[in-house]
Amino acid sequence: MDLKQLDLNLLLVFNQLLAERSVSGAARALGLSQPAVSNALARLRKAMGDELFLRTSRGMEPTPRATQLAEPVAAALQLLQGALRQDQGFDPATSSRAFTIGMTDIGEIYFLPGLMEALAEVAPGVTVSTVRNTAVQLKDEMESGHVDLALGLLPQLRTGFFQRRLFTQHYVCLMRQGHPLDKRRIGLREFSAAEHLAVVSAGTGHGVVEDELARQGIERRVRLTVPHFVALGHILAGTDMIATVPERLAQRMAGPFGLRWLAHPAPLPEIGIHLLWHARLHREPANQWLRQLIATRFGDG
């Protein structure tokens, strides 16, 4: 079909329906009535010669044709929106912008205290929400503009994304102060014989380290396995278990939980932690500002 035959406002409705999977939800988000959105969808279906969305028990599911259109339509709308915002600039001191950042629980422990402190100083009206990198379709959420930035080791974000390395992660052994292995250095035999707390975090940098320990044939007496790092400090502080963790996480946890970290006895790879964003937000003033703030606060230079 020819673009001049299509009301471009219909693409806004299409993009919102993809995000909400609900006519009523799209209507609320767009500030329209439900009949207006239903009418727009009917016009879209006629113009495209496709149902585009089908009612299911899970909501309005896109057809293959709608899925095919999703990325180019979202990219075009974001490009137009970015162009319209270019001359507006971004004033952090007066902004009430809400940002969404993808990160792991390690990221929340390491980044959020410093980030929120910085925002309180220079952008008191700005708010932040986080989503787990592995709990959402991060690539799709960033392409659609629902997630502004992501932090971590995220090899799935390649085509269409920019990245900036913040620092390199080293891995260490973490344990309570006074632990039998609390000394200057531990060997592989002592490491293997100890009781371990293992964090299974597939799809993250830590998952790579776990795989490397297995590849080297290093056996451990794993007493407890958990899917995240949130409770790590509490558990290690009250037991004789040890854990393999990123050094910067160990630094954050050592003081509050009375822990100590030592050099790891195994030759483990270093993991690069990156700041990532979608190409369509590359020149968006608010996104540029937040990227620079994070890089200045946490980057190694």
Secondary structure, DSSP 8 states (H G I E B T S, - for coil): --GGGS-THHHHHHHHHHHHSSHHHHHHHHT--HHHHHHHHHHHHHHHTS--EEEETTEEEE-HHHHHHHHHHHHHHHHHHHHHHGGG---TTT---EEEEE--HHHHHHHHHHHHHHHHHH-TT-EEEEE-TTTTTHHHHHHTTS--EEEE--TT--TTEEEEEEEEE-EEEEEETT-TT-SS---HHHHHHSEEEEE--TTSHHHHHHHHHHHTT---EEEEEES-STTHHHHHHTSS-BEEEEHHHHHHHHHHHTEEEEE-SS----EEEEEEEEGGGTT-HHHHHHHHHHHHHH---
